[in-house]
Amino acid sequence: MTTASTEQPVRYGDAGKTERPLGRSIMRGMLNRCPHCGSGKLFRAFLKPVDHCAACGEAMHHQRSDDLPPYLVILVLGHVVVGGYMMTDMIWPLPLWLTLAIWAPITVLTALVSIQPIKGGVIGLQWALRLHGFGDQNDDHDDYDIPGRRRSS
């Protein structure tokens, strides 16, 4: 027998702060839209995010998506391309030069088409979880002493 759960939904951040739905934020980012308002553009160039949303003024200059979007593209694309190649090679065995002529452009074009939505989704994820300055916290490096490090003051 199942009973209705009376537990509160999982919330990220302080209870006093406004809720940032994770799925909606990621989808807005993937659609090249501001994860906060959903109407402003997220990128000013192919992979260069805007400093501030033109519609709501949300700061985007401090986002750090770094290496996650290319990693996700390689992960997804590797599985799709290898799977596609293996399936087609079982049905139509082709010479190596023809296989490369077909699959190399498909791989490059798919990577170029998918990198921007994936990067936008990562920015939306960071915004929803209040990472890297999106939660109004100071995101400077921690003040701890590393042995052998010289401090510049």
Buried (B, 14 or more C-beta within 10 A) or exposed (E): EEEEEEEEEEEBBEEEEEEBEBEEBBBBBBBBBBBBBBEBEBBEEEEEBBEBBEBEEBBBEEBEBEEBBBEBBEEBBEEBBEEBBEEBEEEEEBEEEEBEEBBEEBBEEBBEEBBBBBBBBBBBBBBBBBBBBBBEEEEEEEEEEEEEEEEEE
